[in-house]
Amino acid sequence: MANRSEGFDFELIGFPGLPPKFNIIFSIAMFILYNISLVSNGSVMSLIITKEKLHEPLYLMIANLAFSNLFFDTVTLPKFIAKYWFDGGRISFLGCFIQVYFVHFLAGFDCYILMLMAFDRYVAICKPLRYSSIVTYRVTMVACGLLWLFVALLTFLNLLIFKHPFCGPNKIISFFCNNSTMLRLACDDVNTTRETLLMIVLVSLFLPLTFIILSYVIIILFIFSINHSKGWRKALSTCTTHWMVMTLFFLPRVFVYIANYVKLVFSPDLNVFLIFLHSYFPHLANPIIYCLRTEEIQRTIVNIFKSKTGFEM
């Protein structure tokens, strides 16, 4: 690897079929996308940190999710935008190494924080009288911290890809470096590494997804069991927000992993679009969904607006 990979640069391609005349328009769109993510996720974080009434377990989880989303976009999008604005599409071996780590670290953390949010909804709906004693702010802080640490350690295994030499084409058909694209560029046998990475995917993606599905199956069964109670509609409504977020995050991601596992062949542009869909679209949608569907955040925003403008609603 030292002879063939040291000093080896990669080139980020994005959509290989994009006509050059659309490069500026596309780069501006990506710049706008990044700024929307920056403002929306940053605003959600600021609200939750600065407003004491939002210092509750669920909002702490939402703040962690917003930070992870914003961090992911910052690690990947500015470098890709620079490809069009400053001819900065090349990324060093070390830069790619760092991107691979943080891309998989932050995506893995999203999976587990969504799992923690599913557990929060399970306790809130199925064991409401014990909620305040089980899901405390302190316990949630510790749980989030342990998740950051666990996923950070687990992600080091993703760096196994860099034990392989890279001597062939250096074009990365994506917005950023990740294991699926890097495996295609290695110039020796990667079967053992591919199997190891598959096991990591099972732990970082499908394990929390299984727990999430199980949690919501129990919640739905519980809701149907109280369908004659006035509280069942409210219980169902509190889950809707999380179902939307989790569907946006998991559905395209699971589809991509299963498609890669069964070796479905997509066109390069479709493959890049699927990566874009599961990597960035949830980061744009999450703050909007939480602001529109979470009453406490809504009230906080309205109160801030009224205090700044003097407008009475």
KOLGURO-509628 format. One record per residue (C-alpha): x, y, z. Coordinates in pm, 1 decimal, always signed. Example, Ala and Ser with C-alpha at 12.3 -4.5 7.8 and 13.67 -1.06 7.14 Angstrom:
% residues 2
{r {+1230.0, -450.0, +780.0}};
{r {+1367.0, -106.0, +714.0}};
//
This chain:
% residues 313
{r {+0.0, +0.0, +0.0}};
{r {+288.0, +234.9, +77.9}};
{r {+415.8, +204.2, -280.7}};
{r {+83.4, +247.0, -457.6}};
{r {-147.1, +442.6, -225.2}};
{r {+77.2, +692.9, -49.1}};
{r {+21.7, +1029.9, -208.9}};
{r {-264.8, +884.9, -412.5}};
{r {-535.9, +1145.1, -473.9}};
{r {-898.8, +1078.6, -555.6}};
{r {-1139.6, +1284.1, -762.2}};
{r {-1501.8, +1339.7, -657.6}};
{r {-1732.3, +1308.1, -959.0}};
{r {-2088.7, +1334.9, -825.0}};
{r {-2335.1, +1272.7, -1109.9}};
{r {-2119.2, +1143.5, -1397.3}};
{r {-2393.4, +1207.2, -1652.4}};
{r {-2448.8, +1571.6, -1559.1}};
{r {-2383.3, +1793.8, -1864.8}};
{r {-2110.0, +2053.9, -1796.6}};
{r {-2348.5, +2340.5, -1877.0}};
{r {-2547.6, +2252.8, -1562.3}};
{r {-2244.9, +2246.6, -1328.7}};
{r {-2294.1, +2600.8, -1197.1}};
{r {-2667.3, +2555.0, -1142.7}};
{r {-2607.2, +2225.3, -965.6}};
{r {-2331.9, +2368.0, -744.2}};
{r {-2554.4, +2662.2, -643.4}};
{r {-2832.8, +2417.2, -559.0}};
{r {-2592.5, +2219.6, -339.2}};
{r {-2475.7, +2542.2, -173.7}};
{r {-2837.6, +2637.5, -98.2}};
{r {-2904.0, +2286.2, +32.6}};
{r {-2607.4, +2314.4, +270.3}};
{r {-2714.9, +2655.8, +396.9}};
{r {-3071.6, +2538.1, +457.2}};
{r {-2932.9, +2247.5, +658.7}};
{r {-2699.2, +2483.4, +844.8}};
{r {-2976.6, +2726.7, +937.4}};
{r {-3252.7, +2475.4, +1011.0}};
{r {-3050.9, +2222.1, +1211.0}};
{r {-2854.6, +2500.0, +1379.9}};
{r {-3179.9, +2672.6, +1479.7}};
{r {-3323.3, +2352.5, +1625.9}};
{r {-3005.2, +2300.7, +1828.1}};
{r {-3000.7, +2662.8, +1948.3}};
{r {-3365.6, +2652.9, +2054.1}};
{r {-3319.9, +2334.5, +2254.2}};
{r {-2996.5, +2452.3, +2418.0}};
{r {-3110.2, +2804.5, +2508.5}};
{r {-3474.2, +2746.1, +2605.2}};
{r {-3502.5, +2583.7, +2946.7}};
{r {-3855.3, +2454.7, +2879.3}};
{r {-3704.8, +2236.3, +2604.0}};
{r {-3455.9, +2074.8, +2841.5}};
{r {-3639.6, +1744.2, +2829.6}};
{r {-3521.5, +1396.3, +2719.7}};
{r {-3695.2, +1391.0, +2379.8}};
{r {-3566.4, +1734.6, +2280.3}};
{r {-3215.2, +1640.6, +2389.4}};
{r {-3231.9, +1348.2, +2144.0}};
{r {-3360.2, +1580.9, +1870.2}};
{r {-3067.5, +1818.6, +1939.2}};
{r {-2819.9, +1530.9, +1907.0}};
{r {-2980.4, +1426.2, +1578.2}};
{r {-2966.1, +1784.1, +1446.1}};
{r {-2597.3, +1813.2, +1541.4}};
{r {-2514.6, +1484.0, +1370.4}};
{r {-2698.4, +1590.8, +1053.1}};
{r {-2524.4, +1927.1, +1044.3}};
{r {-2183.0, +1771.9, +1111.2}};
{r {-2234.5, +1520.3, +828.2}};
{r {-2323.6, +1794.2, +579.7}};
{r {-2024.2, +2003.4, +688.2}};
{r {-1785.2, +1710.5, +641.8}};
{r {-1908.0, +1636.9, +288.3}};
{r {-2081.0, +1924.9, +108.2}};
{r {-1824.5, +2210.6, +124.3}};
{r {-1558.6, +1989.9, -34.4}};
{r {-1794.3, +1884.1, -310.9}};
{r {-1910.8, +2241.6, -377.4}};
{r {-1544.7, +2343.6, -404.0}};
{r {-1517.4, +2102.3, -697.6}};
{r {-1722.6, +2341.4, -910.0}};
{r {-1625.6, +2677.8, -763.1}};
{r {-1251.1, +2641.2, -706.8}};
{r {-1164.4, +2335.3, -916.3}};
{r {-1118.3, +2153.7, -585.5}};
{r {-1264.0, +1816.8, -675.7}};
{r {-948.7, +1628.2, -583.5}};
{r {-922.2, +1487.1, -234.1}};
{r {-608.3, +1343.8, -79.0}};
{r {-569.4, +991.3, +51.7}};
{r {-575.3, +1128.0, +409.3}};
{r {-875.8, +1349.9, +333.9}};
{r {-1065.4, +1053.0, +196.0}};
{r {-965.7, +848.0, +500.4}};
{r {-1111.6, +1116.2, +729.6}};
{r {-1430.5, +1145.2, +523.3}};
{r {-1490.7, +769.9, +530.5}};
{r {-1461.0, +769.6, +908.1}};
{r {-1698.1, +1058.0, +974.9}};
{r {-1951.1, +959.0, +706.7}};
{r {-1998.9, +615.2, +861.3}};
{r {-1963.9, +742.3, +1218.3}};
{r {-2240.1, +1002.3, +1181.7}};
{r {-2470.6, +777.0, +977.6}};
{r {-2429.4, +505.1, +1240.9}};
{r {-2502.0, +749.9, +1521.7}};
{r {-2822.7, +859.3, +1346.0}};
{r {-2938.7, +496.8, +1346.6}};
{r {-2883.5, +460.6, +1719.2}};
{r {-3026.6, +797.9, +1822.2}};
{r {-3341.9, +711.0, +1624.7}};
{r {-3348.3, +381.1, +1813.7}};
{r {-3325.3, +574.1, +2141.5}};
{r {-3611.6, +797.6, +2028.6}};
{r {-3822.2, +489.6, +1950.8}};
{r {-3754.4, +362.0, +2305.0}};
{r {-3858.3, +702.5, +2441.5}};
{r {-4192.5, +681.5, +2255.8}};
{r {-4241.5, +322.8, +2373.1}};
{r {-4205.2, +420.1, +2738.8}};
{r {-4410.8, +740.9, +2696.8}};
{r {-4706.9, +557.9, +2540.9}};
{r {-4697.6, +209.1, +2690.5}};
{r {-4572.6, +299.6, +3039.7}};
{r {-4677.0, +664.0, +3087.0}};
{r {-4689.1, +651.2, +3467.6}};
{r {-4327.3, +536.5, +3483.9}};
{r {-4196.1, +763.8, +3206.6}};
{r {-4059.2, +1036.9, +3432.3}};
{r {-3868.8, +784.0, +3642.9}};
{r {-3731.2, +576.0, +3353.4}};
{r {-3647.9, +842.9, +3094.1}};
{r {-3487.1, +1125.6, +3291.1}};
{r {-3279.9, +1409.0, +3147.2}};
{r {-2967.9, +1276.2, +3317.6}};
{r {-3020.0, +920.9, +3191.0}};
{r {-3076.6, +1054.6, +2840.2}};
{r {-2753.8, +1258.1, +2852.1}};
{r {-2557.7, +951.4, +2961.0}};
{r {-2726.2, +733.8, +2695.7}};
{r {-2646.0, +984.5, +2418.3}};
{r {-2285.6, +1009.5, +2535.0}};
{r {-2246.0, +631.7, +2538.4}};
{r {-2395.9, +609.1, +2188.9}};
{r {-2143.5, +862.4, +2056.0}};
{r {-1860.7, +659.8, +2213.3}};
{r {-1989.6, +318.0, +2100.9}};
{r {-2045.3, +423.6, +1738.8}};
{r {-1709.7, +606.6, +1730.2}};
{r {-1530.5, +285.5, +1830.6}};
{r {-1739.6, +67.5, +1597.4}};
{r {-1664.6, +295.7, +1302.9}};
{r {-1290.4, +229.9, +1323.9}};
{r {-1362.1, -108.8, +1167.5}};
{r {-1485.8, +70.7, +855.3}};
{r {-1130.5, +190.6, +799.4}};
{r {-1028.4, -164.3, +707.7}};
{r {-1083.7, -56.2, +349.0}};
{r {-761.0, +144.6, +367.4}};
{r {-547.9, -164.0, +424.9}};
{r {-594.6, -229.1, +52.0}};
{r {-380.5, -65.0, -214.5}};
{r {-533.9, +182.8, -456.7}};
{r {-354.8, +184.6, -785.8}};
{r {-624.9, +201.9, -1048.5}};
{r {-881.1, +465.6, -1145.9}};
{r {-914.6, +733.0, -880.0}};
{r {-1260.9, +862.2, -970.5}};
{r {-1517.9, +844.0, -688.9}};
{r {-1868.2, +833.1, -837.7}};
{r {-2029.3, +1000.7, -538.0}};
{r {-2038.9, +1324.1, -337.6}};
{r {-1794.1, +1192.0, -79.1}};
{r {-1566.5, +900.3, +6.9}};
{r {-1743.8, +598.4, +153.7}};
{r {-1684.0, +225.0, +177.4}};
{r {-1907.0, +121.5, -111.2}};
{r {-1726.0, +348.1, -357.3}};
{r {-1379.0, +282.8, -215.2}};
{r {-1416.9, -95.5, -244.3}};
{r {-1456.2, -57.6, -620.4}};
{r {-1125.8, +129.7, -644.2}};
{r {-906.8, -118.9, -453.7}};
{r {-678.3, -326.3, -673.0}};
{r {-658.0, -650.3, -475.7}};
{r {-902.8, -903.8, -330.5}};
{r {-1156.4, -727.9, -103.5}};
{r {-1388.7, -1021.4, -29.9}};
{r {-1280.4, -1057.8, +333.8}};
{r {-1312.3, -684.9, +393.1}};
{r {-1652.2, -681.4, +221.5}};
{r {-1777.7, -955.2, +457.2}};
{r {-1644.6, -768.0, +760.8}};
{r {-1812.1, -445.5, +648.3}};
{r {-2136.8, -635.8, +598.6}};
{r {-2124.7, -743.5, +962.4}};
{r {-2070.1, -380.3, +1064.2}};
{r {-2376.9, -279.4, +860.6}};
{r {-2580.7, -544.2, +1041.5}};
{r {-2475.7, -396.2, +1377.1}};
{r {-2492.5, -26.4, +1286.8}};
{r {-2802.1, -27.0, +1063.5}};
{r {-3015.7, -338.1, +1090.2}};
{r {-2978.5, -395.8, +1465.9}};
{r {-3123.4, -54.5, +1561.2}};
{r {-3379.0, -82.1, +1278.8}};
{r {-3499.3, -416.5, +1416.8}};
{r {-3535.9, -264.6, +1763.3}};
{r {-3723.0, +35.6, +1617.1}};
{r {-3966.0, -184.6, +1424.9}};
{r {-4026.4, -401.5, +1731.6}};
{r {-4086.6, -93.8, +1948.6}};
{r {-4343.1, +52.6, +1712.8}};
{r {-4518.4, -280.0, +1660.2}};
{r {-4567.6, -295.6, +2037.6}};
{r {-4681.9, +68.0, +2039.8}};
{r {-4935.4, +9.3, +1761.0}};
{r {-5074.0, -300.9, +1933.2}};
{r {-5101.9, -104.6, +2255.8}};
{r {-5278.8, +185.6, +2080.8}};
{r {-5531.3, -49.9, +1922.2}};
{r {-5592.6, -205.7, +2260.1}};
{r {-5707.4, +132.8, +2396.1}};
{r {-5905.8, +237.3, +2089.6}};
{r {-6207.5, +316.1, +2305.4}};
{r {-6007.1, +560.0, +2510.6}};
{r {-5981.7, +930.4, +2431.8}};
{r {-5603.7, +907.7, +2447.0}};
{r {-5545.7, +676.7, +2152.7}};
{r {-5554.6, +952.3, +1890.2}};
{r {-5303.6, +1159.5, +2082.0}};
{r {-5079.9, +854.8, +2132.2}};
{r {-5088.8, +781.6, +1759.7}};
{r {-5018.5, +1145.7, +1674.7}};
{r {-4706.3, +1154.9, +1892.1}};
{r {-4560.6, +867.8, +1688.7}};
{r {-4636.2, +1013.6, +1345.0}};
{r {-4344.9, +1257.3, +1355.2}};
{r {-4096.1, +983.8, +1435.3}};
{r {-4238.9, +750.4, +1172.9}};
{r {-4188.5, +1015.9, +904.5}};
{r {-3829.1, +1083.2, +1010.8}};
{r {-3739.2, +714.8, +1033.3}};
{r {-3900.5, +631.6, +700.2}};
{r {-3702.8, +906.4, +525.7}};
{r {-3380.6, +786.9, +686.8}};
{r {-3407.3, +409.0, +676.1}};
{r {-3609.9, +323.8, +366.8}};
{r {-3367.1, +443.7, +95.1}};
{r {-3064.8, +338.6, +302.0}};
{r {-3189.2, -18.1, +350.9}};
{r {-3280.4, -37.9, -17.6}};
{r {-2926.7, +64.3, -119.8}};
{r {-2759.3, -186.8, +113.7}};
{r {-2984.0, -473.8, +7.6}};
{r {-2937.4, -383.4, -359.2}};
{r {-2558.8, -385.9, -315.5}};
{r {-2574.2, -716.8, -128.4}};
{r {-2776.4, -892.6, -399.9}};
{r {-2560.7, -716.1, -661.1}};
{r {-2833.2, -525.4, -840.0}};
{r {-2677.0, -308.5, -1109.2}};
{r {-2790.9, +53.8, -1134.0}};
{r {-2679.1, +325.5, -1368.6}};
{r {-2406.8, +541.1, -1206.4}};
{r {-2637.8, +844.2, -1195.2}};
{r {-2918.6, +649.6, -1027.9}};
{r {-2673.9, +509.5, -773.9}};
{r {-2550.3, +861.1, -690.7}};
{r {-2909.9, +985.6, -665.3}};
{r {-2990.3, +712.2, -411.4}};
{r {-2684.0, +813.5, -209.4}};
{r {-2802.3, +1175.4, -220.5}};
{r {-3153.8, +1071.7, -118.3}};
{r {-3055.7, +884.1, +197.2}};
{r {-2764.2, +1112.1, +288.8}};
{r {-2905.4, +1464.6, +257.5}};
{r {-3282.4, +1468.6, +216.1}};
{r {-3355.2, +1355.7, +576.8}};
{r {-3125.6, +1633.1, +703.5}};
{r {-3344.5, +1891.0, +529.1}};
{r {-3672.7, +1730.9, +628.7}};
{r {-3602.2, +1651.6, +995.2}};
{r {-3604.8, +2011.7, +1131.1}};
{r {-3917.2, +2094.9, +929.7}};
{r {-4099.3, +1784.7, +1051.4}};
{r {-4007.3, +1845.7, +1414.3}};
{r {-4099.8, +2215.5, +1400.3}};
{r {-4435.5, +2144.7, +1236.8}};
{r {-4526.1, +1836.3, +1440.3}};
{r {-4381.4, +1909.3, +1786.6}};
{r {-4612.3, +2141.5, +1980.1}};
{r {-4356.1, +2261.6, +2234.2}};
{r {-4110.0, +2366.0, +1962.7}};
{r {-4396.3, +2534.4, +1775.9}};
{r {-4495.4, +2733.2, +2083.7}};
{r {-4135.1, +2832.2, +2149.3}};
{r {-4092.9, +2962.2, +1792.6}};
{r {-4424.1, +3151.6, +1812.2}};
{r {-4327.0, +3309.5, +2145.7}};
{r {-3990.6, +3418.4, +2006.2}};
{r {-4162.6, +3566.2, +1700.5}};
{r {-4413.9, +3752.9, +1917.8}};
{r {-4144.4, +3889.3, +2151.4}};
{r {-3935.0, +4013.4, +1857.9}};
{r {-4217.7, +4170.2, +1659.3}};
{r {-4476.2, +4253.6, +1924.6}};
{r {-4730.4, +4073.2, +1706.6}};
{r {-5016.8, +3909.3, +1894.7}};
{r {-5152.3, +3588.5, +1741.1}};
//
